[in-house]
Amino acid sequence: MSETRRSNIVVITGTDTAVGKTWVTAALARALVRTGATVRAIKVVETGCSDARRDTEDGVILARATGQDAPLEALYRFRDELSPAVAAERAGQALDFDELLMAVERYASRCDLLLLEGASGLLSPFTWEWCLVDIAQALEARALVVGSDRLGTLNHSLLTLGALELAAVPVVDTILTPPAKADSSTGTNAAALKRLSGVARVVTVPRTDDPDTAADSLADVAERLLAAQLPPATAEH
């Protein structure tokens, strides 16, 4: 897939839920900050939220990774741990596509690179009409695909890559994270995915809770993102 678009927005999508999207996004944000770039990392929609657990929410973790002034949590937060469309409906709240796009573009105008993390997989519905792939198209964003190095990831990754290709959203890299429990496929999926999909790069990362080690593992990805980027933003972080 071509990397011809010049938006400074990169969407991070998973092949499924609980594959390490937030870990990757936070680690990549730290790696980018190290280069001197101004970076914002934003969770679009987060479910299963509560004030008692706010400090551990994905949106909060991402904001802390960059040190950004805003947003400090997900753009939309819902209590019920369900797909965003169902959680929003239960909360009696409607997500407005144009309003969301304007908010993201406003934040993107104030940084060199904006990382935009989705919820669950690429086609997980934010409303009954649109999902993350529609946001990526509208923002002319590039994409990073995150999967888990376990059985099933080849199917899930190929479906995700195919949907992005159909939507003409360029993929920068595919990143495989260590599963909670290794299986017989762990360690073989990166090579198999490259062979099956034709993608140039599948990056595997270590299992670590150390922020510096995590950032080190994605330094090359950060460099590739910046190399294809517009001239640095002049706005303050």
LINQUI-V660604 format. One record per pair of residues at least 24 apart in sequence whose ideal C-beta (glycine too) atoms are under 10 Angstrom apart, sorted by the first residue. I is the first residue (numbers start at 0). GAP is how many residues later the second one is. D is the distance in Angstrom with one decimal. If there is no record, write none. Layout:
i=<I	I>
gap=<GAP	GAP>
d=<D	D>
//
This chain:
i=<0	0	0	0	0	0	0	0	0	0	0	0	0	0	1	1	1	2	2	2	2	2	2	2	2	3	3	3	3	3	4	4	4	4	4	4	4	4	4	5	5	5	5	5	6	6	6	6	6	6	6	6	6	6	6	6	7	7	7	7	7	7	7	7	7	7	7	7	7	7	7	7	7	7	7	7	8	8	8	8	8	8	8	8	8	8	8	8	8	8	8	8	8	8	9	9	9	9	9	9	9	9	9	9	9	9	9	9	9	9	9	9	9	10	10	10	10	10	10	10	10	10	10	10	10	10	10	10	10	10	10	10	10	10	11	11	11	11	11	11	11	11	11	11	11	11	11	11	12	12	12	12	12	12	12	12	12	12	12	12	12	12	12	12	12	12	12	12	12	12	12	13	13	13	13	13	13	13	13	13	13	13	13	13	13	13	13	13	14	14	14	14	14	14	14	14	14	14	14	14	14	14	14	14	14	14	14	15	15	15	15	15	15	15	15	15	15	15	15	16	16	16	16	16	17	17	17	17	17	18	18	18	18	18	18	18	18	18	18	18	18	18	18	18	19	19	19	19	19	19	19	19	19	19	19	19	20	20	20	20	20	20	20	20	20	20	20	20	20	21	21	21	21	21	21	21	21	21	22	22	22	22	22	22	22	22	22	22	22	22	23	23	23	23	23	23	23	23	23	23	23	23	23	23	23	24	24	24	24	24	24	24	24	24	24	24	24	25	25	25	25	25	25	25	25	25	25	25	25	25	26	26	26	26	26	26	26	26	26	26	26	26	26	26	26	26	27	27	27	27	27	27	27	27	27	27	27	27	27	27	27	28	28	28	28	28	28	28	28	28	28	28	28	28	28	29	29	29	29	29	29	29	29	29	29	29	29	30	30	30	30	30	30	30	30	30	30	30	30	30	30	31	31	31	31	31	31	31	31	31	31	31	31	31	31	32	32	32	32	32	32	32	32	33	33	33	33	33	34	34	34	34	34	34	34	35	35	35	36	36	36	36	36	36	36	36	36	36	36	37	37	37	37	37	37	37	37	37	37	37	37	37	38	38	38	38	38	38	38	38	38	38	38	38	38	39	39	39	39	39	39	39	39	39	39	39	39	39	39	39	39	39	40	40	40	40	40	40	40	40	40	40	40	41	41	41	41	41	41	41	41	41	41	41	41	41	41	41	42	42	42	42	42	42	42	42	42	42	42	43	43	43	43	43	43	43	43	43	43	43	43	43	43	43	44	44	44	44	44	44	44	44	44	44	44	44	44	44	44	44	44	44	44	44	45	45	45	45	45	45	45	45	45	45	45	46	46	46	46	46	46	46	46	46	46	46	46	46	46	46	46	46	47	47	47	47	47	47	47	48	48	48	48	48	48	48	48	48	49	49	49	50	50	57	57	58	60	61	61	61	63	64	64	64	64	65	65	65	65	65	66	67	67	67	67	67	68	68	68	69	69	69	70	70	73	73	74	74	74	74	74	74	75	75	75	75	77	82	82	82	82	82	82	82	83	83	83	83	83	83	83	83	83	84	84	84	84	84	84	84	84	84	85	85	86	86	87	87	87	87	88	88	93	94	94	94	94	95	96	96	96	96	96	96	96	97	99	99	99	99	99	99	100	100	100	100	103	103	103	103	104	104	107	107	107	108	108	109	109	109	109	109	110	110	110	110	110	111	111	111	111	111	111	111	111	111	111	112	112	112	112	112	112	112	113	113	113	114	114	115	115	116	116	117	117	120	120	120	120	120	120	121	121	121	121	121	121	121	121	122	122	122	130	131	131	131	132	132	132	132	132	132	133	134	135	135	135	135	135	136	136	136	136	138	139	139	139	140	140	141	141	141	141	141	141	141	141	142	142	142	142	142	142	142	143	143	143	143	143	143	143	143	143	144	144	144	144	144	144	144	144	144	145	145	145	145	145	145	145	146	146	146	146	146	146	146	146	146	147	147	147	147	147	147	147	148	148	148	148	148	148	148	148	148	148	148	148	148	148	148	148	148	148	149	149	149	149	149	149	149	149	149	149	149	149	150	150	150	150	150	150	151	151	151	151	152	152	152	152	152	152	152	152	153	153	153	153	153	153	153	153	154	156	156	156	156	156	156	156	157	157	157	157	160	160	160	160	160	161	164	169	170	170	170	170	171	171	171	171	171	171	172	172	172	172	172	172	172	172	172	172	173	173	173	173	173	173	174	174	174	174	174	174	174	174	175	175	175	175	176	176	176	176	176	176	177	177	177	177	177	178	179	181>
gap=<141	142	160	163	164	167	168	169	170	171	196	197	198	199	166	168	169	139	167	168	169	221	222	224	225	136	138	164	166	224	131	134	135	136	137	163	164	165	223	134	136	222	223	224	98	101	106	107	129	132	133	134	135	163	222	223	29	31	32	100	101	103	104	105	106	131	132	133	134	217	218	221	222	223	224	225	31	33	95	96	98	99	102	104	105	106	107	126	127	130	131	132	133	134	31	103	104	105	106	107	126	129	131	132	133	134	160	162	163	211	215	218	219	33	93	103	104	105	106	107	111	121	122	124	125	126	128	130	131	132	133	134	153	158	29	31	50	103	104	105	106	120	131	132	133	134	160	163	103	104	105	106	107	108	109	110	111	118	119	120	123	130	131	132	133	134	147	150	151	156	158	103	104	105	106	107	108	110	118	130	131	132	133	134	142	146	161	163	105	106	107	130	131	132	133	137	138	139	140	141	142	143	144	145	146	159	161	104	105	106	108	130	131	132	136	137	140	141	144	66	102	103	104	107	102	130	159	161	162	101	102	126	127	128	129	130	131	134	137	138	156	157	158	160	126	127	128	129	155	156	157	158	159	160	185	187	37	41	96	97	98	99	100	123	124	125	126	154	156	24	35	36	37	39	40	43	95	124	35	38	123	152	154	155	182	184	185	186	191	195	91	93	120	121	122	149	151	152	153	179	181	190	193	194	197	33	36	37	40	41	90	91	92	93	119	121	193	32	35	36	37	38	39	40	89	91	185	188	189	192	38	148	150	178	181	184	185	186	187	188	189	190	191	192	194	195	37	85	87	116	145	147	177	186	187	189	190	191	193	194	197	32	33	34	35	36	37	38	39	84	86	88	186	189	193	34	35	36	37	181	182	184	185	186	188	189	192	34	181	183	184	185	186	187	188	189	190	191	192	194	195	33	34	79	80	81	83	183	186	187	189	190	191	193	194	32	33	34	35	80	182	189	204	178	181	182	185	188	77	78	184	187	188	190	191	76	190	196	29	74	75	76	185	188	189	192	195	196	200	28	30	72	73	74	75	76	194	195	196	197	198	199	26	27	28	29	72	73	74	75	76	183	186	187	198	26	27	28	29	30	31	64	67	68	70	71	72	73	74	75	76	197	24	25	27	30	66	70	72	73	74	75	76	24	26	28	29	31	32	33	61	62	65	66	72	73	74	75	28	30	31	32	33	34	72	73	74	75	76	30	31	32	40	51	56	59	60	72	73	74	75	82	88	91	29	30	31	32	33	38	39	40	42	43	50	55	72	73	74	75	79	81	82	87	27	28	29	30	31	32	35	38	41	71	73	27	29	30	31	32	33	34	35	36	37	39	40	41	43	44	72	73	29	30	31	32	33	34	39	24	25	27	28	29	30	31	32	38	27	29	31	26	28	59	61	58	56	53	54	55	147	50	146	149	150	45	47	48	49	171	170	39	42	43	46	169	41	167	168	36	37	40	32	36	43	45	24	25	28	29	32	41	24	27	43	50	41	36	37	38	41	42	43	48	34	35	36	40	41	42	43	47	48	34	39	40	41	42	43	44	45	46	39	42	32	39	37	38	39	40	38	39	33	31	32	34	35	31	29	30	32	33	37	38	41	40	26	27	30	35	38	39	33	34	37	38	31	34	35	37	33	34	31	33	125	124	126	123	124	125	126	127	121	122	124	125	126	113	114	117	118	119	120	121	122	123	125	109	112	113	116	117	119	120	25	27	119	29	110	25	27	27	29	25	28	24	26	35	38	39	42	34	37	38	39	41	42	45	47	36	37	40	32	31	32	37	27	30	31	33	34	36	33	34	28	31	32	33	34	27	30	31	32	30	28	29	30	28	29	27	28	29	30	31	83	86	87	24	26	27	28	29	30	31	27	28	29	30	31	59	74	77	81	26	27	28	29	30	31	48	54	57	27	28	29	30	31	57	59	27	28	29	30	32	42	43	46	55	28	29	30	31	32	38	41	26	27	28	29	30	33	34	36	37	38	39	40	41	44	53	55	56	58	26	27	28	29	30	31	32	33	34	35	36	39	28	32	33	34	35	38	27	31	33	37	24	26	32	33	36	37	39	40	31	34	35	38	39	41	42	43	41	32	35	36	39	40	42	45	35	38	39	41	32	35	36	37	38	35	32	58	26	28	29	30	28	29	49	52	53	56	26	27	28	29	30	45	47	48	51	52	25	26	27	28	29	30	26	27	28	29	30	42	43	46	26	27	28	29	26	27	28	29	30	40	26	27	28	29	30	28	27	25>
d=<9.4	9.0	8.0	7.3	5.8	8.6	8.1	5.1	5.0	9.1	9.7	9.1	7.6	9.2	8.9	5.7	9.6	6.4	4.6	8.1	6.4	8.7	9.7	9.7	5.5	9.9	9.6	9.8	6.7	9.0	9.7	9.3	4.8	7.2	6.1	9.0	8.3	5.8	8.9	7.7	9.4	8.0	7.8	5.5	9.4	7.7	9.9	8.8	9.3	5.8	4.3	5.2	7.1	9.9	9.4	8.1	9.9	9.9	9.9	5.7	8.8	7.3	6.4	5.3	6.1	9.7	9.9	8.9	9.4	9.3	9.9	6.1	5.5	9.9	9.5	7.3	9.7	9.6	6.8	8.2	9.2	5.3	9.8	8.0	4.9	8.2	5.9	9.1	8.2	5.0	7.7	4.2	7.6	9.9	9.8	6.8	7.2	5.5	6.9	9.7	9.2	9.8	6.1	5.1	6.9	6.1	9.9	6.8	9.9	9.9	6.2	10.0	9.5	8.6	9.8	9.5	8.2	4.9	7.7	6.3	8.7	6.1	8.5	6.8	4.7	10.0	7.8	4.9	7.5	5.0	7.4	9.5	9.3	7.6	8.7	9.6	9.7	6.0	6.9	4.7	6.8	9.3	7.6	4.9	8.2	6.3	10.0	8.8	9.4	8.1	4.8	9.2	8.8	6.8	4.5	9.2	9.0	9.6	5.7	8.1	8.1	6.1	7.4	5.9	7.0	9.8	6.7	9.4	8.0	9.4	9.6	8.8	7.1	8.7	6.4	5.6	7.7	8.8	9.7	9.9	7.7	5.0	7.0	8.6	8.7	8.0	10.0	9.5	9.6	6.1	7.9	6.6	7.1	4.0	7.5	8.6	6.2	9.6	8.7	3.7	5.2	9.1	7.6	5.0	9.0	8.9	9.4	6.9	5.5	9.8	9.4	9.5	7.5	7.4	8.0	8.4	5.5	9.7	9.0	9.5	8.2	4.3	7.0	7.9	8.6	7.8	10.0	9.8	8.4	9.1	8.7	9.6	5.5	5.5	4.4	9.5	9.0	8.1	8.4	9.9	9.4	8.8	6.2	8.8	5.8	8.4	6.6	9.7	8.1	8.8	3.5	8.1	9.2	9.9	8.0	9.3	7.9	10.0	5.6	7.3	8.7	8.7	9.7	9.0	9.7	4.9	9.7	9.4	8.8	9.6	9.3	4.4	8.9	5.9	6.8	9.3	6.5	9.3	9.7	8.8	8.5	9.8	6.6	10.0	8.2	9.3	9.2	9.2	6.9	10.0	9.4	8.7	7.3	9.9	5.0	9.9	5.5	9.9	6.7	9.3	7.1	8.5	9.3	7.0	8.8	8.2	8.6	5.8	7.6	9.9	5.3	8.8	4.8	9.9	8.4	8.3	9.7	8.7	5.6	5.8	9.6	8.0	4.0	8.6	9.0	9.2	7.7	7.4	8.8	9.8	7.8	9.6	10.0	7.5	9.0	7.3	9.5	8.7	3.7	5.3	8.6	6.7	5.0	9.6	9.2	9.3	8.6	9.5	6.4	7.6	9.7	8.7	9.9	8.9	7.8	9.5	4.7	9.3	6.1	6.0	7.8	9.7	6.6	9.3	9.4	4.2	4.8	9.3	8.9	9.0	5.9	9.9	8.4	9.2	8.9	9.9	5.4	7.8	9.7	6.0	7.8	7.1	3.9	9.3	8.3	9.7	8.9	9.8	9.8	8.4	4.3	7.5	8.3	4.8	5.0	8.8	7.3	4.0	8.5	9.3	9.9	9.5	8.1	9.7	8.0	6.0	7.9	8.8	8.8	9.3	9.2	4.7	9.2	7.1	7.1	7.8	6.0	7.2	9.7	10.0	8.4	9.1	9.4	9.4	6.5	9.3	7.7	7.8	9.1	9.7	8.7	6.4	7.6	9.7	6.4	9.0	9.8	8.8	9.9	7.9	4.3	5.9	8.2	9.0	6.2	8.3	7.1	9.1	9.5	8.5	8.7	7.6	4.4	4.8	7.7	9.6	7.5	6.2	9.8	7.7	7.9	4.3	8.6	4.9	9.0	7.6	5.8	6.6	5.3	7.5	6.9	9.2	9.8	9.9	8.1	6.0	9.9	4.9	9.1	8.3	8.1	9.5	5.3	7.5	7.3	4.7	9.2	7.9	4.9	7.2	8.9	8.3	5.8	5.2	7.2	9.7	10.0	9.6	9.3	7.7	4.3	8.1	7.1	9.5	8.6	9.4	6.0	9.4	7.6	6.4	8.8	7.0	6.5	9.3	6.7	7.1	5.4	6.9	8.6	7.6	3.9	7.2	8.9	9.0	9.7	8.2	4.9	8.3	7.7	6.9	5.7	7.0	8.2	9.2	7.1	9.6	7.9	6.2	6.8	5.9	6.6	7.1	7.1	7.0	6.2	6.8	4.5	7.9	7.3	9.4	4.3	9.3	8.1	7.8	7.2	8.8	9.6	7.9	5.0	9.7	9.1	5.7	9.7	9.2	7.6	3.7	8.6	7.3	5.4	7.3	9.7	8.4	9.3	9.1	6.8	9.1	9.0	8.0	4.8	7.7	6.2	5.2	5.8	7.5	6.1	8.6	4.4	8.7	9.8	9.6	6.9	9.0	9.3	7.8	7.5	7.2	3.3	8.2	8.2	8.2	7.5	9.4	4.2	6.2	6.0	9.1	8.6	9.1	9.1	6.3	9.9	9.8	9.8	6.8	8.8	8.3	9.9	7.4	9.7	6.6	9.8	9.1	7.8	9.6	9.0	8.5	9.9	9.8	8.4	8.3	7.8	8.4	9.0	7.9	9.8	7.0	9.0	9.2	7.4	9.8	7.3	8.9	8.3	7.2	8.7	8.7	9.5	6.5	6.1	7.8	9.2	9.3	7.9	9.9	9.4	8.2	9.9	7.6	6.9	9.9	5.6	5.8	8.5	9.6	9.3	5.4	8.3	6.8	6.6	4.6	7.6	8.6	9.7	10.0	8.3	4.0	6.2	5.3	5.6	8.9	9.3	8.6	8.2	9.5	9.4	9.9	9.6	7.8	7.0	9.8	8.8	8.4	7.4	5.7	5.2	9.6	8.5	8.9	8.4	7.4	7.6	5.7	7.4	8.0	7.8	9.0	8.2	9.9	9.4	7.1	9.4	9.9	9.7	7.0	5.6	6.5	7.6	9.3	6.4	9.1	9.6	7.1	7.8	9.3	8.6	7.2	6.5	6.8	9.8	4.4	7.4	7.4	9.3	5.7	7.3	9.6	6.6	9.7	7.6	6.7	8.0	8.8	4.9	5.1	9.9	9.4	9.1	8.8	6.3	7.0	6.3	9.2	9.3	8.7	9.1	8.7	9.8	8.3	8.9	6.9	9.6	9.5	9.2	9.5	9.8	9.9	9.8	7.5	8.6	6.7	9.3	9.8	8.4	5.1	9.4	5.6	6.9	9.0	9.2	8.8	8.4	6.5	9.7	10.0	9.9	9.6	9.4	6.1	6.9	8.7	5.0	6.6	8.1	9.8	7.6	7.0	9.6	4.6	9.5	9.8	5.5	7.3	6.3	9.6	9.6	8.8	9.5	6.8	8.6	7.2	4.9	7.3	5.1	9.6	7.8	7.8	9.7	9.2	5.1	6.9	5.1	6.8	9.1	9.5	7.4	5.5	5.6	7.6	6.3	9.3	9.6	7.4	8.4	6.1	8.9	7.6	4.5	7.1	9.4	9.8	8.9	9.2	9.4	7.8	5.0	7.9	6.5	9.8	9.4	6.9	7.5	5.4	7.4	9.9	7.8	9.8	8.2	9.0	6.9	5.6	7.7	4.8	8.3	9.0	8.8	9.8	4.3	6.6	6.0	5.9	7.9	9.0	7.5	5.0	6.9	8.5	5.1	7.2	9.8	9.7	6.4	9.2	9.9	8.9	9.4	8.8	3.9	8.6	8.0	7.5	5.5	9.5	6.3	6.1	7.5	8.8	5.2	7.3	4.8	8.5	8.6	9.9	9.4	8.4	9.5	9.8	8.7	7.6	9.5	5.2	9.5	9.1	7.5	8.1	9.5	6.2	5.9	6.0	9.9	6.5	8.9	9.9	8.0	9.6	5.5	8.6	7.2	9.0	8.5	7.6	6.3	6.0	10.0	8.6	9.5	5.5	9.3	6.8	8.6	9.4	9.1	9.4	6.8	9.5	9.4	10.0	8.4	7.3	6.2	6.2	7.7	8.2	8.6	5.2	7.6	5.4	9.1	8.8	5.4	7.0	8.7	5.8	9.6	7.1	4.8	7.1	9.9	9.1	7.6	4.7	7.7	6.3	9.3	7.6	7.2	6.3	7.1	4.9	7.3	9.8	8.1	5.8	9.1	7.7	10.0	8.1	7.4	6.8	3.9	9.0	8.8	8.9	9.7>
//
